[in-house]
């Protein structure tokens, strides 16, 4: 789905309600609970299920999404919960948001695939910082697409990094039914 499709979906209320029927991505919770709270960047954050959870646990969170309706929902929910999230509208595919080098303790790309974001995300975390990436992957007989990586491809983006977690297969997130690749990688 393109950005206009996501905007329509968020404006309809369908996706915003759907996002909050579920807790944050299990991998985000499992990983962040082991880290000291710091600065986190949530790319393609949607309505912020992960960003809000991190902020409620003391993280200083910047959340970016290209759909203004999603950011409106995130800002409203942050206000209702009394937490601060720096929520920004920016089309990541048009590079409207620049990831600052060595600025983040945690960068999250959850269920969003944009291959040219991996390198800026890797540069964006401080030494010892962590990148969490969760993407959909192809099923048997499918070819990689703009929104799905081929099996085994995600790990190749993090050569030379300490791999803290790697999984391919069934998603452990009830919000997603397609096969996924997950990685938690620490910058050397």
N, C-alpha and C positions, 0 to 999 in steps of 0.2 A: 504494500500500500504506500502511496506517495504521501508527502507532507499534507497536501490538501485533503486527502482522504482521512488522515489522522485528525486533522482539524475538524472536519465534519463530524467524525465519530465522537470526539471530545465535546463538541458543541451540543450534540444530541443528548449528552449525559450518559450514553451507553457505556463508553469506555471508563469514564471517571468512576461510576458506580462499580463496575466490574473490577477495577484495580483495587478497590478498598474492601472487597469481599475477602481478599487474601492478605496474609501477612507479607512482610518484605520477603524478598528472595531468600530461601534458606541459606544459600551459600554466603550471602551478604551478612546475615546474622552470625553464622558460625565463624566467619573470618573476622569481622569487626569486634566481636566479643573477646578475641585473643589479642587485639591491638590496643595500644593506648590511644585515646581520642586525640585527634589532631585536625588537620585541614583535609576535607574530602571534596572531590569533584564528581558529580553524578551526571554523566553525559547521556543525552536522550532519556531524560528522567521521567517522561510522561507526567502523570499527576502526582508523582513523588512518593510512592510507597516506601522506597528505599531511603530517599533523602530525609523524609520526616522521621523515620525510625532512627537514622544516624543522628540527626539533630537532637532528638529526645534523649540521646545517650551522650550528649556533650560534644559531639563533633561540630566543627565550624564548616557548614556545608554550602557549596555553590552547586546549584542544579540548573542544567541547561536543556532546553527542548525547543524545537522549531515550531511547535503548535501553541499559539497564544492562549487558546482555551485550556490547554493542559496546565500552563503556568498560572493562569487565573485560579484554577482549582487548587493547585499546590499552595499558592500564596494564601488563599482563604483557609485552607486546612492548617497551614503553619500558624496563622493568626489564632484560629480556634484552639489550637493546642498550646499556644503561648511559647512557641519556639521560633527562632530566627533561621530562615533559609534564604540565601541570596539566590533568588529564582530569576533566571534570565531567558528571554526569548532570543534564539539565534538558530539559524539554519546551519547545521553542522556540515552538510554536504556542500554548502557554498562557503564554508570556512569563515562564517560570520563570528565565530568564537575562537580565539587563539588560546591554546593551552600554554600557560606560562611554564617555562623550564624550571625544574627542581623546586617546585612550589607546593606540592601536594603530598600528604602522607598516604592517601588512598585515592585512586581513581577507579571509578566504576563505569563499566559499559555493560548494562544488563539487558539482554534480549535486543540488542541493536548491533548490526554489523555494518561497519564502514571501514573497509580495509585500510584506507589511508589515515585513519585515526590511531592505529596501533603505535606507530613511531612517535607522534607527538605525545601520546599518553605515556609511553615509556620514558620519554625525556621529561615529562611533567612531574613525575614522582621524585621525591628526594632520595638520595642513596639510602637503601634500607626500606624505602616506601613500597607500597603494594599496589598492583593493578589486578582488579577482578574483571574478567571478561566472561560473559555467558552469551552464546550465540546459538541459533538454530543450525542444525547440520542436515545434510542430505540423508534421505532414506535409501534403502537398497534400490538401485536402478536409476536414481535421480542424479543429475549433474549439478555441480555448484551453481548458484545464482547470485544475484546482487544481495539477497537477504539470507542466503544459506551457504555456509562453508562446506567443503568436502570433508569427509572423515580424516582425522589426523592433521588437518591444516592449522588449527588454532595454536597448537603447541609450537609449531615452527616459527611463529612470530616472536617467541620468547626464548630463543636460543641464547645461552650464556646467562640466563637469569635463574635464580633459585625457584624451582617449582614447588610450591607449598601444597597445591591441590591440582589434580587434573582428572577430568571425568568426561567420557563420551557415552551417550546412550539416553536412556529414559530420564526425563527431567524429574527432579525431586521437588519441583515447585508446582503446587496445584494450579497455579495460574497459567501453566504452559504444558501442552500435551505432546508437542513435537519433540523429536530427539534433539539433544543439545550437546554442545561441547562447552565445558567450563574450565577455567584456569584461574588460579591465584598464583601470581608470580611476584617475587621480591627483587627489586633492583639491587644489583651488586654495589 
